[in-house]
Amino acid sequence: MRLEFMRRTDLALRALMSLEAAGTSVQAADLAEALHSTRQFVPRVMAPLVRAGWVSSLPGPRGGYHLTADLTATSLLEVIELIEGPTDDGSCVLGGPCRTEVGCVAHQAWSEARRVLRDRLAATPVASVPRFQPTHRQTKGRTS
């Protein structure tokens, strides 16, 4: 388990919160602006969220992304693992799998720390994360 996550995971979390704040469909360009990202990167961030059914995507000029998940029931761990894969890969703190029956010197402490971190992330709903301030532009009389 790494003790950091990729920028794409941060953007996915921010996108979920931004969509919740908007309360309506948000076009990719507007979402990119709210996330301080590029319009080209938004589909890469949103694709796993759409596949998981947490966000719906409507193509076309009037389309956009719409939150379908309940962020009070979606944990930080679920989002992190959706974007990055399993966090508990059994790797040793020294890198790679533990190669001895007893593990490395830090095996016990690392295993416990990993369990505590995973439990905390699993118990933290996305809805409880302090909000950043998304920016949404007004387009043609509607909020996007």
Secondary structure, DSSP 8 states (H G I E B T S, - for coil): --SS--HHHHHHHHHHHHHHHH-S-B-HHHHHHHHTS-TTTHHHHHHHHHHTTSEEEE-STT-EEEE-S-TTS-BHHHHHHHHH--S---B-TTSSB--SSS--TTHHHHHHHHHHHHHHHHT-BGGGS--------EETTEE-
